[in-house]
Amino acid sequence: MSQEKHNEIVGSDTAETAVVPNKSVSQERRIVIVGGVAGGASCAARARRLSETASITLLERGRHISFANCGMPYHIGGQIADRRRLLVQTSEGMRTRFRIDVRIGCEATGIDRQNRTVAVHDLASGVQYSLPYDALVLSPGAEPIRPDIPGADLPGVFTLRSLADMDAIKAAAEACKSARAVILGGGYIGLEMAEALRDRQMEVSLVQHSGQVMTALDAEMAAPLNRELALHGVDLHLGATITAIGQHEGGLRVTLSTGESIVCGLVILSVGVRPEAKLARDAGLAIGSRGGIVVDDHMRTSDEAIFAVGDAIEVKHFLGGQQTLLPLAGPANRQGRIAADNIFDRPSVYHGSQGTAICKVFGLAVGLTGLSEKELRRLGRPYDKVYVHPASHASYYPGASPLSLKLLFDPQDGKILGAQAIGSEGVDKRLDVLAVAIRAGLTVRDLRDMELCYAPPYGSAKDPINYAGFVATNVLDGDVASCHAQACMKPAGDQVLLDVRTPEEVEAGTIPGARNIPLDQLRERLGELPRDKEILAFCQVGLRGYLGCRILKANGFRCRNLSGGYKTYKDFAAAEAAKNQTIKAAPANETTPGGCTAQPASAEKVCVTREIDARGLQCPGPIMRLKEELAKLTDGQAVRILVGDNGFPADVAAWCHSTGHQLREIVADGGHFRATIVKGQAQPAAAPGPASAEASRPTSIVVFSGDFDKAMAAFIIANGAAAMGSEVTMFFTFWGLNILRKGQKVQVRKNLVERMFGWMMPRGPEHLKLSKMNLAGCGTAMIKGIMRKKNVASLGELIQSARQAGVKLVACSMSMGLMGIHREELIDGVEEGGVASYLGSAERGNVNLFI
Ligand code: FAD
């Protein structure tokens, strides 16, 4: 059918397409664009601005062009109440203003490269025709991946790409108001949908295949999102996937890989997108290894008359240089513009994408720019990194909250390679500055020197950007040797952990095995530190650790400062602990942050005598304020505190637990946390500890023996005591240390005597023997067989459950030295300690056993 004839037919059916005849008859350039949203609409508008005479035809398969797909979750959630606000530009508007032949409901089904025509199918009328072009632009976007799960095509299972998808999800959510929704995939869309559906008062379960949400980020930077999701009522299933979806009593039943099943009203599949490259592939255009259309830096495909832009193409990473897929709206819009420029012979170049992105997850903003640490590792590119946790604006001005920033840079020249940030305020502004810095090829020294706008409500005289620059420059210049959380989780035999925070901060948690010397006492107490070992110093966020390191270095010690301090360590530990876990949503008006349980809000009246606004304070500020205020009260009176620090829920729960106060309630409140703490019973003067219930008093067990039966007895008691709410410390000394040895051989440097000891002693629980009737190993094998028959947990399982129940395993450092056992040979989670650590726990406890 001729083009004129087509216009006649369509024109009579739909007023929209009848206005402007296609210019195929004219001598002007004929531009056909496939896809009428981000890249396509931008290209069309730019093309018209460059030429008043060109014939521009925009083909869009859907019913709308230029709609705000990024805004769809917010319409579902109710923030953008008026659906029309999402229609950024209508077909009519595009025709009137830009004289573009917009054909909605028209799908491009094939390309004849030889004759330069596009086959078009008018979906409403069924009419098919071909459209000639001089330049063709493909901007068909990316399609949501529908995983191959039985039941994925059932009614009630959705993906979100178009306005039609959005309308269907909204209607389904309205129809099942009180039901649960299950979301598969914790990327940007999955997280935005979790918030949207919670805003609609639905119960939400988010299922994520890997051990973290937001996999574009490094795990420790995404870890605070787990708590945020739980606080806002989202059940998070990490390391799990959906294996089947079935119908169930008018709704759906979802089966997870963990064996769990969830009854729900609707399912959203948001496991990612794949480039919509079929048209290009069928036309024989080059397709890259990631499945996207290959283009050059002018957005030209392997055919010089065909351009491609947006989610459908592979882009060169601006920093790494690798071909990659980065489906984002900003690049799509800019590429559309560049394609139009090149069609009209304006030399315009796309320099690559750097993956700058941000996402709102309830009260937090999280984002990144440039390369992540995992990408740098994958690329084999050398890097260094720092973590900082400054306030979003001057901490004395109301409303400040901490933001966590990770900066990756080249260890030679300091060039910025990537950044990630999370916080409730100011994340976007810092990431934008860093995105520009990366584009401009700046270094961490440039960040240090940047002059950024400042007044107390907006920033600090030392902006977080400057601050990150200072810290990174110190590392680059060798002013301080830094270390990272992984090193502190498993310090080497010649390393010692030093916590330079105040005792109050330590009460809210510290790194296992660390000794505490507050920074202000460090100069006087240097004698307590070993000179032959490297000190791994840390504070809350890294500053006092740095100062401590400077003092230690000046006094001849070897020292490293933990970058980002205990706060970063906790994020690492939380990320590690969360893998393959289900993190249950906190019940309404309560929370269970970091595994610590707040007391249920009971009907009992709480007498709140003081309200503290500690939003500008960073840890330990809020805890110090609490301590100060509670000291003025009598038992049973309460304080209410408002805090911006995201680490506060876990800190205050741990602090209350160790000081005997009662955390009555903690709720997320518009990017902050509001907690009510009831003053507990008076504390024993000597050492702070749980003083409330008898059951929670410490139990201490010295495990001297390495016999199988005695080890079993020790762990059975420890598990029982932990189950009864007791705080249990097991102190392993001499032969008992063998229980904690790893089963496999670990490469460590040992002298001859140490090696001989190592050969002779059993390596781990599997190799222990009965103290009596061992009968050359037969007795031990028999008892293990009987245990299996009677379903008695093995020693390995008992150790595992003790660790999960929070039993503290302390290896006697003196015995380790005597017996030549190195830290690396012990299982994870064991602290090293001296007799003082045993006595400290024994003194407070009411059960002390020697086995
Ligand atoms: P699209 O905008 O998807 O447009 C492609 C169009 O082509 C579609 O309308 C499709 O119907 C049409 N089409 C396809 N094939 C044919 C054919 N054969 N014939 C005719 N028409 C065809 N990015 C961000 O940067 N920030 C965000 O916050 C963000 N949020 C998002 C939220 C959601 C829910 C979604 C779905 C995406 C979001 N994105 C976001 C991604 C962003 O929308 C895309 O990167 C961007 O729209 C890509 O532009 P595009 O032109 O390549 O494709």
Residues whose N, C-alpha, C, O or C-beta is under 5 A from the ligand:
A	BS01	FAD	V34 G35 G36 V37 A38 G39 G40 L59 E60 R61 G62 N69 C70 M72 C106 E107 A108 S139 P140 G141 A142 L160 R161 I189 V309 G310 D311 A312 P327 L328 A329 G330 A332 I358
